Amino acid sequence: MSLQFIPSLVASGTLVVGGNLIGQNRKEELATIITTGIVVNFLITGFVVLLVNIFAPQLAQMQGTSDNLITGTNIKEMDFVSDYIRILTIQLLFMSIAQVYIAGLQVLKKQRHVAIGAILSNFIDLGVVSLILFGIKGANPLWAALGIPLSVLFQMIYMIIINMHYIDYRNKKRFDRKFAIETIRIGLPITLEMGLWNVCNFMSRSAVAGLGTPNGEDIDKYINLNVYINTINQFSGTFLQAISTVTSILVAREIGRGSVDDAYHQGMNCWKISVYAQLILSTLTFSAVYPLLVWVFNADTQIVIKFGIIIFAIANIKTLFDTVNLTLLRALWAVGDLWTPLIVSIFTMTIGMVMIPLIIEYTFTGATGLGLIYIWLGILLDPIGRATIYVIRWRGRKWTKYAKKL
């Protein structure tokens, strides 16, 4: 769901502020940061959820939903999709609380419990969906959508329990205006960047669907190939997601200690580690790309041979440049250099992920495979552009003017 970045508004700010305070040996204030973040995050997310529930039919219409009856039922497509959207948005409320608690655990380097909570919640989701679709005869399939909200609810409860074990919330200030302002100040540009990426990613995928095919060939073969490649690439980039959080915490701690030089070296070390790790993961996945696409995902063999392997090679190159965007960008955020990276992203994402794919969509209509390759090459320009600027900015230490104890 594209709105999942909303709860990260305050959670990302909590991660940076919490790391900064830990660096100052002010662990006792972490409880106040978390409770303040929960209040602010819940209010902001609650407002978004309210808007989504009000305008659910309009959102469904934007996705091409009609007023026709669903085949074999007396339920309108519009009503079904609108209710589905409303049910899914419930998860945002639970996420607004869970993600702040998760940030608190990450600051304390308790990622193991974060991983356990995520894994268990996935089992809850799978169990609910399986029960409704296959276990309860005649159950409305709409209720299968409850799987995600219930799994996030479980994750939230689990995070609360673990937080209570590691953090003392007794006799602590429940809300601090200064912390609220800091978490929003830091979290807002980060969330805007995440939201921008979601929008641009949607546009680039829409361009793929708009390419069309020659001689009436099934466009779904190419769309599915694109989805499969993205899925495999996400697995190979899993380590980057983990090290991005570590980078934020380590750099924020050094800034809290007042050690700008150590913060610089922590950022560079995390980047180097991510490059080495990603080279290994990319090599492994690329060596297995053909059996994965053809045997596991059942993609069209000829399309894989002609286009799929080339596209996956481009995707691997993109992931290597993403090592910068998931380490040094996080380091820039951790020191308080927030708005310049966002401005850079607006230009690079708009050009690489929106303008070029749209131009290719209209230029290569009917040449689907070739058009798909060119779209990926256009998308590649975004991480290359951002990575180049972020490396120059980090190595040039232009961010030091923003570094301060909170």
N, C-alpha and C positions, 0 to 999 in steps of 0.2 A: 504494500500500500504506500503510495507516494507521500502521504502525509506523516509517515513515521518519523521524519526528521524534526517535526515540531517539538516533541518532548525533549529533544537534545538541546533545546535553547538554553535552559538553565543547567542541565546536567553537564554540558561541556564547560560551562563557566565554573561549576562546582569543582570539576576535576582540576582546573588550573589554579583556582583560588586555594583549594585544599592542599595541593602540592606545594604552593608558595608558603602557606602557613606551617606545614610540616617541616619545611626547610628552616623555619624560624623557631622550631621546637615549640609550636603552639598547638599541639595535638588536641588539647582540651577544648579548643574552639571548633573542632571539626563537627561536633554534634550540632552546634548553632548554625554552621554553614549548611548542613544537610537539611535541618528542619526549615530553615529560611528558604532554601532552594525548592523544597517540596511545596510550600505554600504558594510561591510565585509561579512555579511550573504548572501546578494544578489549576490555578486561576487562568493562566494564559491558554493552556490546552483546553480547559473547559469551555472557554469562549469560542475556540476554533471548532470544537465538537458541536456546540450549539448551532453555529453557522452551517456546518455540514449537514446536520439533521434537518434544518429548515430548508436548505437548498438541495437536498438529496435528489429530487426528481430532475432538477436542472442539470446536476452533475451526471446523472444517468443518461440524460438526453445527449450530453456532450460526447458520451462514449458510443453513440450510435444506437441507443436502445429505443425500441418502438413501442407503440401501444397495442401491438398484436398479442393475441393469446399464445401462451407457451403450448407447443404441440402436446395434445393429450390431456390438457388441463383447462380449467376455467380461470387461470391466473394470468394477468397481463404481465408482459415482460417488464414494463415500466415499474409496476408495483413491486415485483420480485427484486429487481436490481436496486431500487430505492431502499427497500427494507434491508437488503444485503449490505449496502453501504452504511446504513445506520447502525447495524449490528457490529460491523467491523470497526467503526469509529470508537466503540466502547473501549477497545484496547488502548486507545491513546490516553485515556484517563488513568488507566492502570500503569501504563508506561511512564507517564509524567512523574509518578511516584517511584516506580521501580528503578528508573534510570538514574535518579539522584542518589538512591541508596547504593546502586552499583558503582557510581562515581566515588562514593565514600570508601567502598571496599577497595577499589582500584588504587586510590591514594595510599592506602595502607598496604598495598602489594598483596592483596588477598584475591588475586584473579582466579585461583582454583575454585573458590566458591561461586564466582560469577559464571564460570564454565559449567559447573555442576547444575546450577539453577537453569541455565539455558538448555542444557541437554534434557533435564527432567521435564521442563516445560514443553519441549518438542514431543515428548512421549504423551503428555497430557493432550496436546492438540491432536495427535494421531489417534489416540484412544477415543476422544469425543467424536471425531469425524467418522471413524470406523463404526462406532456404536450406532450413530444416527443413520448412516447410509446402509449398513449391513445388519445391524443387530436389532433394530426396532422396526418391525413391519409397519409399513404405511406412514412412517414418520415424514414430516415435511422436510425436504432436503435443505430448505432455507436455514434450518436450525444447525446444520453442519458448520455454518459460519461462526457459531458460538465457540468452536474449537480454539480459535486464536485468542479471543478475549479471555476465555477461561485459563488458557495456558499462561497468558501474561499475568492474570490474577494470581495464579500459583507462584509464578516467578517473583511477583511483588511481595507476597507473604513470606516466601523463602528468604528474600533479601532483607526483609524487616527483622526476621529472626536472627540471621547471621550478623546483621548490624548491631543488634542489641547485645550480642555476645562480645564483639570486639570494641564497641564504642560506648562510652558511658553517657547516657542521655539524662541522667538524674540531676535535678537542680541546675540545669543549664538554661541559658537564655534561649527562648523558642524562636524569636525573630530578631534579626539585626538589619537595620535599614542600610548600613554601609555594605554589608555582605550582599544584600539583595541588589543594590546598584552595581556592585562589581561583577556579580555573576551574570547579570543582564548585559552589562557593557561588554563583557568578554564573549558571552554566548550568542548575542545578536548577530554580529558579522559572521561568526562560524556557522550559525544556522542558515543565514542568508546564502552562504556559499553552498551548503548542502542542498538547500531548496533550489538554487540555480542549477546545480548539477542534475537534480531530478528532472527539472523541466527540460533541460538541454538533452538529457539522455532519452526522454520521451520523444522529443523532436527527431533525434537521429534514428530512433527505431521506427518512427512513422515514415521517415524517408525511405527506409528499407522496404516497408510494406507498399509504398507508392511507386516502386520501380516498375512493377508490371513484369510480364514474362512473354517471351516470343512464342508464337504459334499456339497460344492458349495453354501453355505449360502451367502446371500447378505452382502458384506463387508460394504456397505454404511450405514447399520443400526448401525454399531459400530462407523464408522467415524462421523455420524450425532450425535450419543450419546455424543461423545467426544466434538463436537462443541457446543452442547446444554449445557453441563456442564460448559464449558469455558465461555459461554455467561452468564449463571446465576451467575457464580462466579465473573465475571466482574462487574455485578450490585452490588453484595454484597461488592465488594472492592472499590466502588466509593468514599466512604469517605476517604479511604487511599490516593487516588490520590489528593484529596483536601488538606489533612493535610500535604502531602509531600511538597507542595509549601509553606504552612504556616511555616513549620519547617525551610526551607531554608532561608526565609525572616527573621524570628525571630532570628535565630542563627547568620546570617550575620550582622544584626543590632547590636547585642551585641558585636560582634567582632569589628565592626566599633567604638563602644563606648569604646573599650579597656577593656571590662569586660568578661574575660575568664570564670569565675565562673558562671556568669549569662547565658552565652552561653551554658555551660554544663547543667545547670538546665533546660533551655528552651528545649534542645534536649531530655532530660529524660522525661520531662512533656509531650511533644508531643508524645513520644513513649507510655507512660502509657495511655494517652487519646485514642490513636489509638487502643491499645489492648482492652480496655473496649468497645469501639464502635464496633470493629470488632467482639467481642464475641457476642454482641447483634444481629448484622446483620447476622452473620453466623448461630446463633441459629434460627432466623426467617426463613432464606432461607432453612436451612436443614429441618425444620418442614414442609416446603411446597414443598420439592423437588419432591416428587412423583406426585402430581397434576400438577406441572409445567412441568415435563418431559413428562408425559403421556397425559394430557389434553391440555396443551398449545402447546407443541412442537410435540405432536403426536408421541413420541418415542415408540418403541416396548415394550409392557408391561413386557413380560418375561425377556427381556434383562435388563430392568430397575430394576426389582426385584432382579435378579441374580447378576448383576454387577454394575448397575448405582448408586445405593444408596451407595455402598462401595466406588466407585470412587469419588462420591461427598463428602463423609466424608473425604477422603484423600485431596481433593481440599480445603476443609475448613481448615484443619490443615495447609496446605501450606499457605493459606492466613494469618493465624495467625503469622506465621514466617515472612511473607512478611511485617508485620507491622514494623519490624526492618529495612528492606531494603528500605522502603518508608518513614522512619523518621530518624533514626540514620545515615543511609547512606547519606541522604540528608544533615544532619547536618555535617558530615565529609566533604562533598563537600563544604559546606558553609564556613568552616574554612580553606579550602585550602588543605586538606588531600585528594589528588586526585588519585595518581598512585597506592598506596598500595591497596585500594579497587578494582581497576581495575584488578590488578594481582590476587587477591583473586577470583574475578568473573571468570577470565579466567579458573582457575582450577576447581571451583565448577560447573560452567555452562557446561564446556566441559565434565566433568565426569557425572553429574546428568542429563543433558538435551540432550547429544549426545551419549557418549560411552555406557552408560547403556541401553538407549532405543534401540540403534542399536544391542546390544548383545541380548536383549530380542526379537527383531524383528526376528532374525535368529534362536533363541532358541525355541520360542513358535509359530512358523509358524503353522497356523491352529487352535491354541487355542486362538482365538481372545480375548474373554472376560477376561480370566486369564492374557493374555499378556498385555492387556490394563491396568489392575490393577497394574501389576508389573512395567509398564512404568511410571505410576503416582507415584509409590513408589520411583522409581529412580529419577524422577523429584523433588520429595520432598527433596531429599538429598541436592539439591542446596540451597534453602532458609535456611535450617537448618544449613548448613555449613557456609554460609555467615552471617546469623544472629548471630551465636555464636561468630565469629571472630569480627564482628562489635561492638557487646555489650562489649566484652573484650577491644577492642581498645578505645571505647568511655569512658567507666568507668575508664580505665587506664590512660586516658588523654594523650596518646602518640601523639595526634594531636596538642597539644598546641604549638609545635615548628613551626607549619605552620601558626598559627593564627597571623594575622597582619592587620593593617589599610592600605587600598589601597590609 
